[in-house]
Amino acid sequence: MAVPKSKVSKQRRNKRRSSVWKLENPSVNTCPKCGAARLPHRVCSKCMNYDGHEVVASK
């Protein structure tokens, strides 16, 4: 049975629960073919291109 060895203070508990230390928003790149905003290292959702060639046939 897991039992804490000592009391965790309110300050330490609140530091852990705060959102200040969490990661920032991901960076956004522009697609070199269509210019739409996309996440880095992802297929563009507009033109379905990645690294200069078409990955999925666009509709």
CHARMM internal coordinates of N, CA and C (Angstrom, degrees):
IC EDIT
DIST 1 N 1 CA 1.4510
DIST 1 CA 1 C 1.5218
ANGL 1 N 1 CA 1 C 108.40
DIST 1 C 2 N 1.3305
ANGL 1 CA 1 C 2 N 117.48
DIHE 1 N 1 CA 1 C 2 N 127.28
DIST 2 N 2 CA 1.4584
ANGL 1 C 2 N 2 CA 121.39
DIHE 1 CA 1 C 2 N 2 CA -177.66
DIST 2 CA 2 C 1.5188
ANGL 2 N 2 CA 2 C 110.18
DIHE 1 C 2 N 2 CA 2 C -78.91
DIST 2 C 3 N 1.3297
ANGL 2 CA 2 C 3 N 114.92
DIHE 2 N 2 CA 2 C 3 N 120.86
DIST 3 N 3 CA 1.4580
ANGL 2 C 3 N 3 CA 121.35
DIHE 2 CA 2 C 3 N 3 CA 178.74
DIST 3 CA 3 C 1.5201
ANGL 3 N 3 CA 3 C 107.70
DIHE 2 C 3 N 3 CA 3 C -128.20
DIST 3 C 4 N 1.3556
ANGL 3 CA 3 C 4 N 118.20
DIHE 3 N 3 CA 3 C 4 N 130.13
DIST 4 N 4 CA 1.4562
ANGL 3 C 4 N 4 CA 119.02
DIHE 3 CA 3 C 4 N 4 CA 178.66
DIST 4 CA 4 C 1.5256
ANGL 4 N 4 CA 4 C 111.60
DIHE 3 C 4 N 4 CA 4 C -63.20
DIST 4 C 5 N 1.3446
ANGL 4 CA 4 C 5 N 115.29
DIHE 4 N 4 CA 4 C 5 N 139.83
DIST 5 N 5 CA 1.4584
ANGL 4 C 5 N 5 CA 120.13
DIHE 4 CA 4 C 5 N 5 CA -178.79
DIST 5 CA 5 C 1.5190
ANGL 5 N 5 CA 5 C 111.98
DIHE 4 C 5 N 5 CA 5 C -72.84
DIST 5 C 6 N 1.3402
ANGL 5 CA 5 C 6 N 115.93
DIHE 5 N 5 CA 5 C 6 N -32.36
DIST 6 N 6 CA 1.4586
ANGL 5 C 6 N 6 CA 119.28
DIHE 5 CA 5 C 6 N 6 CA 177.83
DIST 6 CA 6 C 1.5166
ANGL 6 N 6 CA 6 C 109.67
DIHE 5 C 6 N 6 CA 6 C -148.68
DIST 6 C 7 N 1.3340
ANGL 6 CA 6 C 7 N 115.83
DIHE 6 N 6 CA 6 C 7 N 164.71
DIST 7 N 7 CA 1.4556
ANGL 6 C 7 N 7 CA 121.22
DIHE 6 CA 6 C 7 N 7 CA -177.57
DIST 7 CA 7 C 1.5294
ANGL 7 N 7 CA 7 C 110.91
DIHE 6 C 7 N 7 CA 7 C -68.75
DIST 7 C 8 N 1.3137
ANGL 7 CA 7 C 8 N 116.20
DIHE 7 N 7 CA 7 C 8 N 138.05
DIST 8 N 8 CA 1.4625
ANGL 7 C 8 N 8 CA 121.49
DIHE 7 CA 7 C 8 N 8 CA 174.13
DIST 8 CA 8 C 1.5221
ANGL 8 N 8 CA 8 C 106.62
DIHE 7 C 8 N 8 CA 8 C -93.62
DIST 8 C 9 N 1.3338
ANGL 8 CA 8 C 9 N 115.77
DIHE 8 N 8 CA 8 C 9 N 124.28
DIST 9 N 9 CA 1.4633
ANGL 8 C 9 N 9 CA 119.86
DIHE 8 CA 8 C 9 N 9 CA -177.26
DIST 9 CA 9 C 1.5241
ANGL 9 N 9 CA 9 C 111.00
DIHE 8 C 9 N 9 CA 9 C -68.11
DIST 9 C 10 N 1.3238
ANGL 9 CA 9 C 10 N 115.75
DIHE 9 N 9 CA 9 C 10 N 161.10
DIST 10 N 10 CA 1.4658
ANGL 9 C 10 N 10 CA 120.67
DIHE 9 CA 9 C 10 N 10 CA 179.47
DIST 10 CA 10 C 1.5213
ANGL 10 N 10 CA 10 C 110.86
DIHE 9 C 10 N 10 CA 10 C -61.55
DIST 10 C 11 N 1.3211
ANGL 10 CA 10 C 11 N 116.76
DIHE 10 N 10 CA 10 C 11 N -37.81
DIST 11 N 11 CA 1.4666
ANGL 10 C 11 N 11 CA 120.96
DIHE 10 CA 10 C 11 N 11 CA -179.24
DIST 11 CA 11 C 1.5351
ANGL 11 N 11 CA 11 C 111.00
DIHE 10 C 11 N 11 CA 11 C -64.92
DIST 11 C 12 N 1.3238
ANGL 11 CA 11 C 12 N 116.90
DIHE 11 N 11 CA 11 C 12 N -45.23
DIST 12 N 12 CA 1.4655
ANGL 11 C 12 N 12 CA 120.63
DIHE 11 CA 11 C 12 N 12 CA 179.92
DIST 12 CA 12 C 1.5301
ANGL 12 N 12 CA 12 C 110.67
DIHE 11 C 12 N 12 CA 12 C -65.91
DIST 12 C 13 N 1.3338
ANGL 12 CA 12 C 13 N 116.46
DIHE 12 N 12 CA 12 C 13 N -41.97
DIST 13 N 13 CA 1.4591
ANGL 12 C 13 N 13 CA 120.91
DIHE 12 CA 12 C 13 N 13 CA 177.98
DIST 13 CA 13 C 1.5279
ANGL 13 N 13 CA 13 C 110.85
DIHE 12 C 13 N 13 CA 13 C -61.38
DIST 13 C 14 N 1.3212
ANGL 13 CA 13 C 14 N 117.58
DIHE 13 N 13 CA 13 C 14 N -44.46
DIST 14 N 14 CA 1.4598
ANGL 13 C 14 N 14 CA 121.50
DIHE 13 CA 13 C 14 N 14 CA -178.76
DIST 14 CA 14 C 1.5219
ANGL 14 N 14 CA 14 C 112.00
DIHE 13 C 14 N 14 CA 14 C -69.96
DIST 14 C 15 N 1.3374
ANGL 14 CA 14 C 15 N 117.50
DIHE 14 N 14 CA 14 C 15 N -32.50
DIST 15 N 15 CA 1.4703
ANGL 14 C 15 N 15 CA 120.13
DIHE 14 CA 14 C 15 N 15 CA 175.54
DIST 15 CA 15 C 1.5228
ANGL 15 N 15 CA 15 C 110.60
DIHE 14 C 15 N 15 CA 15 C -62.62
DIST 15 C 16 N 1.3190
ANGL 15 CA 15 C 16 N 115.85
DIHE 15 N 15 CA 15 C 16 N -40.71
DIST 16 N 16 CA 1.4596
ANGL 15 C 16 N 16 CA 120.75
DIHE 15 CA 15 C 16 N 16 CA -179.75
DIST 16 CA 16 C 1.5235
ANGL 16 N 16 CA 16 C 111.06
DIHE 15 C 16 N 16 CA 16 C -66.99
DIST 16 C 17 N 1.3034
ANGL 16 CA 16 C 17 N 117.61
DIHE 16 N 16 CA 16 C 17 N -35.94
DIST 17 N 17 CA 1.4648
ANGL 16 C 17 N 17 CA 121.59
DIHE 16 CA 16 C 17 N 17 CA -176.73
DIST 17 CA 17 C 1.5267
ANGL 17 N 17 CA 17 C 113.70
DIHE 16 C 17 N 17 CA 17 C -83.21
DIST 17 C 18 N 1.3306
ANGL 17 CA 17 C 18 N 117.30
DIHE 17 N 17 CA 17 C 18 N -12.89
DIST 18 N 18 CA 1.4602
ANGL 17 C 18 N 18 CA 119.39
DIHE 17 CA 17 C 18 N 18 CA -176.65
DIST 18 CA 18 C 1.5155
ANGL 18 N 18 CA 18 C 110.89
DIHE 17 C 18 N 18 CA 18 C -70.69
DIST 18 C 19 N 1.3195
ANGL 18 CA 18 C 19 N 115.92
DIHE 18 N 18 CA 18 C 19 N 158.60
DIST 19 N 19 CA 1.4640
ANGL 18 C 19 N 19 CA 120.91
DIHE 18 CA 18 C 19 N 19 CA -178.89
DIST 19 CA 19 C 1.5197
ANGL 19 N 19 CA 19 C 111.73
DIHE 18 C 19 N 19 CA 19 C -101.60
DIST 19 C 20 N 1.3235
ANGL 19 CA 19 C 20 N 118.61
DIHE 19 N 19 CA 19 C 20 N 8.48
DIST 20 N 20 CA 1.4573
ANGL 19 C 20 N 20 CA 122.06
DIHE 19 CA 19 C 20 N 20 CA -177.22
DIST 20 CA 20 C 1.5199
ANGL 20 N 20 CA 20 C 111.48
DIHE 19 C 20 N 20 CA 20 C -69.02
DIST 20 C 21 N 1.3168
ANGL 20 CA 20 C 21 N 118.11
DIHE 20 N 20 CA 20 C 21 N -37.31
DIST 21 N 21 CA 1.4645
ANGL 20 C 21 N 21 CA 121.93
DIHE 20 CA 20 C 21 N 21 CA -174.08
DIST 21 CA 21 C 1.5168
ANGL 21 N 21 CA 21 C 113.23
DIHE 20 C 21 N 21 CA 21 C -84.53
DIST 21 C 22 N 1.3376
ANGL 21 CA 21 C 22 N 117.75
DIHE 21 N 21 CA 21 C 22 N -8.02
DIST 22 N 22 CA 1.4646
ANGL 21 C 22 N 22 CA 120.18
DIHE 21 CA 21 C 22 N 22 CA -174.21
DIST 22 CA 22 C 1.5183
ANGL 22 N 22 CA 22 C 111.41
DIHE 21 C 22 N 22 CA 22 C -71.82
DIST 22 C 23 N 1.3126
ANGL 22 CA 22 C 23 N 116.50
DIHE 22 N 22 CA 22 C 23 N 165.09
DIST 23 N 23 CA 1.4597
ANGL 22 C 23 N 23 CA 122.66
DIHE 22 CA 22 C 23 N 23 CA -176.17
DIST 23 CA 23 C 1.5168
ANGL 23 N 23 CA 23 C 111.86
DIHE 22 C 23 N 23 CA 23 C -63.65
DIST 23 C 24 N 1.3250
ANGL 23 CA 23 C 24 N 115.00
DIHE 23 N 23 CA 23 C 24 N 153.83
DIST 24 N 24 CA 1.4554
ANGL 23 C 24 N 24 CA 120.78
DIHE 23 CA 23 C 24 N 24 CA 178.38
DIST 24 CA 24 C 1.5274
ANGL 24 N 24 CA 24 C 109.70
DIHE 23 C 24 N 24 CA 24 C -81.83
DIST 24 C 25 N 1.3184
ANGL 24 CA 24 C 25 N 115.77
DIHE 24 N 24 CA 24 C 25 N 174.46
DIST 25 N 25 CA 1.4588
ANGL 24 C 25 N 25 CA 120.71
DIHE 24 CA 24 C 25 N 25 CA 177.03
DIST 25 CA 25 C 1.5186
ANGL 25 N 25 CA 25 C 109.68
DIHE 24 C 25 N 25 CA 25 C -63.54
DIST 25 C 26 N 1.3339
ANGL 25 CA 25 C 26 N 117.75
DIHE 25 N 25 CA 25 C 26 N 147.23
DIST 26 N 26 CA 1.4658
ANGL 25 C 26 N 26 CA 119.84
DIHE 25 CA 25 C 26 N 26 CA 179.96
DIST 26 CA 26 C 1.5259
ANGL 26 N 26 CA 26 C 111.08
DIHE 25 C 26 N 26 CA 26 C -67.12
DIST 26 C 27 N 1.3248
ANGL 26 CA 26 C 27 N 115.71
DIHE 26 N 26 CA 26 C 27 N 151.17
DIST 27 N 27 CA 1.4578
ANGL 26 C 27 N 27 CA 119.83
DIHE 26 CA 26 C 27 N 27 CA 178.16
DIST 27 CA 27 C 1.5251
ANGL 27 N 27 CA 27 C 109.14
DIHE 26 C 27 N 27 CA 27 C -73.84
DIST 27 C 28 N 1.3260
ANGL 27 CA 27 C 28 N 115.68
DIHE 27 N 27 CA 27 C 28 N 153.76
DIST 28 N 28 CA 1.4588
ANGL 27 C 28 N 28 CA 121.31
DIHE 27 CA 27 C 28 N 28 CA -178.33
DIST 28 CA 28 C 1.5204
ANGL 28 N 28 CA 28 C 108.31
DIHE 27 C 28 N 28 CA 28 C -122.01
DIST 28 C 29 N 1.3237
ANGL 28 CA 28 C 29 N 116.48
DIHE 28 N 28 CA 28 C 29 N 129.16
DIST 29 N 29 CA 1.4539
ANGL 28 C 29 N 29 CA 122.58
DIHE 28 CA 28 C 29 N 29 CA 176.92
DIST 29 CA 29 C 1.5142
ANGL 29 N 29 CA 29 C 109.00
DIHE 28 C 29 N 29 CA 29 C -106.10
DIST 29 C 30 N 1.3311
ANGL 29 CA 29 C 30 N 115.59
DIHE 29 N 29 CA 29 C 30 N 165.90
DIST 30 N 30 CA 1.4572
ANGL 29 C 30 N 30 CA 119.78
DIHE 29 CA 29 C 30 N 30 CA 174.72
DIST 30 CA 30 C 1.5216
ANGL 30 N 30 CA 30 C 109.17
DIHE 29 C 30 N 30 CA 30 C -102.40
DIST 30 C 31 N 1.3051
ANGL 30 CA 30 C 31 N 116.11
DIHE 30 N 30 CA 30 C 31 N 144.31
DIST 31 N 31 CA 1.4621
ANGL 30 C 31 N 31 CA 121.67
DIHE 30 CA 30 C 31 N 31 CA 178.55
DIST 31 CA 31 C 1.5297
ANGL 31 N 31 CA 31 C 108.20
DIHE 30 C 31 N 31 CA 31 C -70.98
DIST 31 C 32 N 1.3361
ANGL 31 CA 31 C 32 N 118.43
DIHE 31 N 31 CA 31 C 32 N 130.49
DIST 32 N 32 CA 1.4685
ANGL 31 C 32 N 32 CA 119.60
DIHE 31 CA 31 C 32 N 32 CA -178.77
DIST 32 CA 32 C 1.5237
ANGL 32 N 32 CA 32 C 113.11
DIHE 31 C 32 N 32 CA 32 C -69.36
DIST 32 C 33 N 1.3359
ANGL 32 CA 32 C 33 N 118.03
DIHE 32 N 32 CA 32 C 33 N -21.53
DIST 33 N 33 CA 1.4602
ANGL 32 C 33 N 33 CA 120.26
DIHE 32 CA 32 C 33 N 33 CA -177.93
DIST 33 CA 33 C 1.5307
ANGL 33 N 33 CA 33 C 112.23
DIHE 32 C 33 N 33 CA 33 C -87.86
DIST 33 C 34 N 1.3517
ANGL 33 CA 33 C 34 N 117.09
DIHE 33 N 33 CA 33 C 34 N -52.63
DIST 34 N 34 CA 1.4681
ANGL 33 C 34 N 34 CA 119.37
DIHE 33 CA 33 C 34 N 34 CA -174.79
DIST 34 CA 34 C 1.5232
ANGL 34 N 34 CA 34 C 113.25
DIHE 33 C 34 N 34 CA 34 C -106.73
DIST 34 C 35 N 1.3335
ANGL 34 CA 34 C 35 N 119.07
DIHE 34 N 34 CA 34 C 35 N -14.79
DIST 35 N 35 CA 1.4546
ANGL 34 C 35 N 35 CA 122.09
DIHE 34 CA 34 C 35 N 35 CA 177.94
DIST 35 CA 35 C 1.5152
ANGL 35 N 35 CA 35 C 114.63
DIHE 34 C 35 N 35 CA 35 C 84.17
DIST 35 C 36 N 1.3184
ANGL 35 CA 35 C 36 N 118.27
DIHE 35 N 35 CA 35 C 36 N 6.28
DIST 36 N 36 CA 1.4604
ANGL 35 C 36 N 36 CA 121.44
DIHE 35 CA 35 C 36 N 36 CA 178.99
DIST 36 CA 36 C 1.5285
ANGL 36 N 36 CA 36 C 110.14
DIHE 35 C 36 N 36 CA 36 C -75.85
DIST 36 C 37 N 1.3243
ANGL 36 CA 36 C 37 N 116.59
DIHE 36 N 36 CA 36 C 37 N 154.61
DIST 37 N 37 CA 1.4630
ANGL 36 C 37 N 37 CA 121.56
DIHE 36 CA 36 C 37 N 37 CA 178.03
DIST 37 CA 37 C 1.5245
ANGL 37 N 37 CA 37 C 109.05
DIHE 36 C 37 N 37 CA 37 C -75.89
DIST 37 C 38 N 1.3403
ANGL 37 CA 37 C 38 N 116.21
DIHE 37 N 37 CA 37 C 38 N 136.23
DIST 38 N 38 CA 1.4614
ANGL 37 C 38 N 38 CA 121.05
DIHE 37 CA 37 C 38 N 38 CA 179.01
DIST 38 CA 38 C 1.5185
ANGL 38 N 38 CA 38 C 108.89
DIHE 37 C 38 N 38 CA 38 C -150.04
DIST 38 C 39 N 1.3127
ANGL 38 CA 38 C 39 N 116.48
DIHE 38 N 38 CA 38 C 39 N 161.21
DIST 39 N 39 CA 1.4528
ANGL 38 C 39 N 39 CA 121.91
DIHE 38 CA 38 C 39 N 39 CA 175.65
DIST 39 CA 39 C 1.5225
ANGL 39 N 39 CA 39 C 109.18
DIHE 38 C 39 N 39 CA 39 C -76.96
DIST 39 C 40 N 1.3374
ANGL 39 CA 39 C 40 N 118.04
DIHE 39 N 39 CA 39 C 40 N 148.11
DIST 40 N 40 CA 1.4583
ANGL 39 C 40 N 40 CA 119.26
DIHE 39 CA 39 C 40 N 40 CA 178.64
DIST 40 CA 40 C 1.5284
ANGL 40 N 40 CA 40 C 111.79
DIHE 39 C 40 N 40 CA 40 C -65.62
DIST 40 C 41 N 1.3159
ANGL 40 CA 40 C 41 N 116.91
DIHE 40 N 40 CA 40 C 41 N 145.77
DIST 41 N 41 CA 1.4612
ANGL 40 C 41 N 41 CA 124.54
DIHE 40 CA 40 C 41 N 41 CA 179.21
DIST 41 CA 41 C 1.5235
ANGL 41 N 41 CA 41 C 112.25
DIHE 40 C 41 N 41 CA 41 C 62.46
DIST 41 C 42 N 1.3376
ANGL 41 CA 41 C 42 N 116.63
DIHE 41 N 41 CA 41 C 42 N 32.24
DIST 42 N 42 CA 1.4590
ANGL 41 C 42 N 42 CA 122.14
DIHE 41 CA 41 C 42 N 42 CA 177.00
DIST 42 CA 42 C 1.5234
ANGL 42 N 42 CA 42 C 109.10
DIHE 41 C 42 N 42 CA 42 C -130.29
DIST 42 C 43 N 1.3202
ANGL 42 CA 42 C 43 N 116.22
DIHE 42 N 42 CA 42 C 43 N 157.11
DIST 43 N 43 CA 1.4549
ANGL 42 C 43 N 43 CA 121.84
DIHE 42 CA 42 C 43 N 43 CA 175.40
DIST 43 CA 43 C 1.5236
ANGL 43 N 43 CA 43 C 108.33
DIHE 42 C 43 N 43 CA 43 C -72.20
DIST 43 C 44 N 1.3284
ANGL 43 CA 43 C 44 N 116.43
DIHE 43 N 43 CA 43 C 44 N 138.36
DIST 44 N 44 CA 1.4627
ANGL 43 C 44 N 44 CA 121.12
DIHE 43 CA 43 C 44 N 44 CA 177.63
DIST 44 CA 44 C 1.5221
ANGL 44 N 44 CA 44 C 108.58
DIHE 43 C 44 N 44 CA 44 C -67.97
DIST 44 C 45 N 1.3363
ANGL 44 CA 44 C 45 N 116.95
DIHE 44 N 44 CA 44 C 45 N 130.93
DIST 45 N 45 CA 1.4636
ANGL 44 C 45 N 45 CA 120.11
DIHE 44 CA 44 C 45 N 45 CA -177.21
DIST 45 CA 45 C 1.5168
ANGL 45 N 45 CA 45 C 112.45
DIHE 44 C 45 N 45 CA 45 C -77.45
DIST 45 C 46 N 1.3215
ANGL 45 CA 45 C 46 N 117.92
DIHE 45 N 45 CA 45 C 46 N -16.95
DIST 46 N 46 CA 1.4692
ANGL 45 C 46 N 46 CA 120.93
DIHE 45 CA 45 C 46 N 46 CA -179.21
DIST 46 CA 46 C 1.5280
ANGL 46 N 46 CA 46 C 111.80
DIHE 45 C 46 N 46 CA 46 C -85.52
DIST 46 C 47 N 1.3475
ANGL 46 CA 46 C 47 N 117.17
DIHE 46 N 46 CA 46 C 47 N -51.76
DIST 47 N 47 CA 1.4639
ANGL 46 C 47 N 47 CA 119.90
DIHE 46 CA 46 C 47 N 47 CA -174.51
DIST 47 CA 47 C 1.5317
ANGL 47 N 47 CA 47 C 113.21
DIHE 46 C 47 N 47 CA 47 C -108.82
DIST 47 C 48 N 1.3422
ANGL 47 CA 47 C 48 N 117.47
DIHE 47 N 47 CA 47 C 48 N -1.24
DIST 48 N 48 CA 1.4676
ANGL 47 C 48 N 48 CA 123.44
DIHE 47 CA 47 C 48 N 48 CA 177.92
DIST 48 CA 48 C 1.5266
ANGL 48 N 48 CA 48 C 112.96
DIHE 47 C 48 N 48 CA 48 C 56.17
DIST 48 C 49 N 1.3334
ANGL 48 CA 48 C 49 N 116.71
DIHE 48 N 48 CA 48 C 49 N 39.42
DIST 49 N 49 CA 1.4573
ANGL 48 C 49 N 49 CA 121.77
DIHE 48 CA 48 C 49 N 49 CA 177.84
DIST 49 CA 49 C 1.5141
ANGL 49 N 49 CA 49 C 109.90
DIHE 48 C 49 N 49 CA 49 C -111.03
DIST 49 C 50 N 1.3300
ANGL 49 CA 49 C 50 N 115.30
DIHE 49 N 49 CA 49 C 50 N 147.87
DIST 50 N 50 CA 1.4575
ANGL 49 C 50 N 50 CA 121.93
DIHE 49 CA 49 C 50 N 50 CA 173.86
DIST 50 CA 50 C 1.5051
ANGL 50 N 50 CA 50 C 108.45
DIHE 49 C 50 N 50 CA 50 C -144.77
DIST 50 C 51 N 1.3103
ANGL 50 CA 50 C 51 N 116.49
DIHE 50 N 50 CA 50 C 51 N 127.38
DIST 51 N 51 CA 1.4695
ANGL 50 C 51 N 51 CA 123.00
DIHE 50 CA 50 C 51 N 51 CA 176.81
DIST 51 CA 51 C 1.5295
ANGL 51 N 51 CA 51 C 112.14
DIHE 50 C 51 N 51 CA 51 C 57.51
DIST 51 C 52 N 1.3424
ANGL 51 CA 51 C 52 N 115.57
DIHE 51 N 51 CA 51 C 52 N 37.00
DIST 52 N 52 CA 1.4473
ANGL 51 C 52 N 52 CA 120.05
DIHE 51 CA 51 C 52 N 52 CA 173.85
DIST 52 CA 52 C 1.5082
ANGL 52 N 52 CA 52 C 117.15
DIHE 51 C 52 N 52 CA 52 C 88.13
DIST 52 C 53 N 1.3311
ANGL 52 CA 52 C 53 N 119.10
DIHE 52 N 52 CA 52 C 53 N -2.88
DIST 53 N 53 CA 1.4604
ANGL 52 C 53 N 53 CA 118.90
DIHE 52 CA 52 C 53 N 53 CA 177.16
DIST 53 CA 53 C 1.5298
ANGL 53 N 53 CA 53 C 110.68
DIHE 52 C 53 N 53 CA 53 C -135.19
DIST 53 C 54 N 1.3310
ANGL 53 CA 53 C 54 N 116.10
DIHE 53 N 53 CA 53 C 54 N 156.96
DIST 54 N 54 CA 1.4540
ANGL 53 C 54 N 54 CA 122.27
DIHE 53 CA 53 C 54 N 54 CA -176.36
DIST 54 CA 54 C 1.5290
ANGL 54 N 54 CA 54 C 109.49
DIHE 53 C 54 N 54 CA 54 C -75.54
DIST 54 C 55 N 1.3153
ANGL 54 CA 54 C 55 N 116.32
DIHE 54 N 54 CA 54 C 55 N 128.15
DIST 55 N 55 CA 1.4490
ANGL 54 C 55 N 55 CA 121.52
DIHE 54 CA 54 C 55 N 55 CA -177.41
DIST 55 CA 55 C 1.5251
ANGL 55 N 55 CA 55 C 110.34
DIHE 54 C 55 N 55 CA 55 C -96.48
DIST 55 C 56 N 1.3197
ANGL 55 CA 55 C 56 N 116.68
DIHE 55 N 55 CA 55 C 56 N -47.14
DIST 56 N 56 CA 1.4591
ANGL 55 C 56 N 56 CA 122.34
DIHE 55 CA 55 C 56 N 56 CA -178.75
DIST 56 CA 56 C 1.5143
ANGL 56 N 56 CA 56 C 107.09
DIHE 55 C 56 N 56 CA 56 C -120.88
DIST 56 C 57 N 1.3133
ANGL 56 CA 56 C 57 N 117.47
DIHE 56 N 56 CA 56 C 57 N 138.46
DIST 57 N 57 CA 1.4677
ANGL 56 C 57 N 57 CA 120.79
DIHE 56 CA 56 C 57 N 57 CA 179.23
DIST 57 CA 57 C 1.5178
ANGL 57 N 57 CA 57 C 108.73
DIHE 56 C 57 N 57 CA 57 C -64.05
DIST 57 C 58 N 1.3464
ANGL 57 CA 57 C 58 N 117.32
DIHE 57 N 57 CA 57 C 58 N 123.28
DIST 58 N 58 CA 1.4536
ANGL 57 C 58 N 58 CA 121.51
DIHE 57 CA 57 C 58 N 58 CA -178.70
DIST 58 CA 58 C 1.5162
ANGL 58 N 58 CA 58 C 110.30
DIHE 57 C 58 N 58 CA 58 C -78.04
DIST 58 C 59 N 1.3210
ANGL 58 CA 58 C 59 N 115.35
DIHE 58 N 58 CA 58 C 59 N 153.48
DIST 59 N 59 CA 1.4710
ANGL 58 C 59 N 59 CA 120.92
DIHE 58 CA 58 C 59 N 59 CA -177.22
DIST 59 CA 59 C 1.5087
ANGL 59 N 59 CA 59 C 110.72
DIHE 58 C 59 N 59 CA 59 C -84.45
END
COOR INIT
IC SEED 1 N 1 CA 1 C
IC BUILD
